Amino acid sequence: MSTPKNGSPLERVRGFAREVAKFGAVGGLGVLVNLGVFNLIRNTTDLQVVRASVIATVVAIATNYLGFRYFAYRDRAQSGRTRELILFALFSAIGLVIENGVLYTATYGFGWDGPLASNVFKFVGIGTATVFRFWSYRTWVFKALPVTVAESAPEPASAPKPTPQPAPAPTPEPANNRA
């Protein structure tokens, strides 16, 4: 949701809280998709943990784009859809590296690769990447619409307009001044 730049501090906090809640709702669904696909792949294939995680993350990214564009940020600027998609893919890819970097480090750096450890570090990676994604999506991808003057500040009370006075009637010329 777009928050007015010149609104009161309370209005700005409320707008930000609504934005965080919507982002969280979409992100929560994305986490469920991500962990569900991850565990499905891990339990039905022989793919390595990080490869399974990358696939799950890509599926969640696609799900999240739809939720962000049509729910969380539906009131944001919608011009330049190609630009929006490119930036979304770029920042999502950076988030993917952050998320899966945590899992990779835990799995291959520390040897924590059991089912519970994989899910815990996958979740930690998702949380870490979410902070980056929230900032980047709201700043670069789904830009707030500019605040209009009517939204930014109330119009000052104007002085009462004077009531129009009728024009004075023309005075007739005296009859004795005729030539």
N, C-alpha and C positions, 0 to 999 in steps of 0.2 A: 504494500500500500504506500502511496505517496504521502509523505508528511510535509506539511507546510514549513518552509524555512523560517518564516517570521511568526509562527504560532507561539503560544505560550510554552514554557518548558513542560508543563503537564501534558499539553496536546502532543508535543514531540515525543515524550516518553510513551504515551498511549499509542501513538502511531507506530513507534518502533516495536512496542510489545505486540501489537497486532501482526506486524511483519514477521517477527520472530516466531509467533505462534503458527502462522500459515507456513512459513519455511519449515518449521518443526513437524507439522502435519505431513507435508509432502516428503520431507526427509525421513520421517518415521516409516512411512510406507516403503520408501526406497531402501531403508535398512532391512525391513522384513524381506523384500524381494532379494536384496543382496545376500543376506545370510541364508535364505531359503535356497536360492540357486547354488550358492557355494556348497552347502551341505548336500544338496541333491547330486551335484557333480562329484563331490568327494566320496559319496557312498555308492555311486553307481558306475564310476569310471576309475581308471588308474592314473588320471592326470595328477601331476605334482601340485602341491598345495597352492603355490603362487599362481600357477597357470589357471587353476580352477577359480581362484580369487579374482583374477583379471577378467575372466569371462563373466563372473557374477557381477562385478563392478560395472562392466559395460552394459549389461542388461538393466541394472538399477539406474544408470545414467540416462538411458533412453526413457525409462519410466518417469524419472524425476523431471526430465525436460517438459514432458506433457503436463505434469502437475504444477511446475513453476510457471510455465507460460499461460496456462488456462485457469489456474486457481490462485496461487500465491502472488503472482505478479501480473495478473490480468489487466490491472489498471495502469500499468507502466507503458511507456512508448512502444508501439508495435511497428514502427517503420523500420525498414532495413532488416528484414527477417534473415537474409543471408549473413549479414554482419553478426546478428544475434546468434545464429547457429554456429558460426565459426568461433566466436568468442566463447560460447558455451562449451563447445568441444575442446577448445584449448584449455580453459580453466578446469574442465572436468578431467582432462588428461593429466594435468598437474596434480589434481586431487587424487587421481588413480595412482600416480607414482607415490604420493605421500602415504596413502592408505596401504598400498601393497609393499611399500618400503618398510613400514613398521612390521608387517607380517613376515617379509623376507628376512629382516634382521633377527626377529625372534626365532624363526624356523632354522635358518642356515647359519646365523651368527651365534646363537645360543643353544641350538639343538632342541628348542621347545616346539615339537611338532606333533604332539598327540592331539586327538580330536578336541579336547577341552581347551588346551593351549592355543590351538589354531583359531578357534572361535573367539577366545578372549582377545587375542592380538589382532584378529580381523576387526573386532568391534572397536578396540582402541585405535586402530588405523582409521576406521570410518569416522570416529569422533574427532580425531586430529584433522583429517581432511575436511570435515564439515565446517570447522571454523574458517578455514581458507576459502572454501566454496561460498559460504554465506557472504563474506566480505567481497569476494570477486564478483559474484553474480549480482549483488545489489549495486556495486560500484560501476561495473563495466558492461554487464550483459543486459540486465533488465533495468535500464536507467529510469529514474523518476522523471515524470513529466514536469516541465517547468511550472512553477507556481504562478497563477495569474494574479493580477493586481487585486481583483475582487476577493480572491481567497487569502491573500497575504496580509491585508490590513483592512480594517473597517473604514468606510468612507467617513471623513470628518463631517460633523453636523454643520450644515450650511445655514447662513443667516436667512431669516425669512425674506422671501421675495416681496418687494413693494407691490402693492396692488395698483394696477394701472388706473390712472385718473383720466376721465373723459377730457378730450380737447375742448378748450373754451370755444363757445359759439362766436362766430364773427359778429362784430358790432356793425349795425347799419350806419351808413353815412347820413349826416343830417341833410334834409331836403333843401335848405337854403344855400348850400355850398355848391350847387350845380352851376355850371357855366353856360 
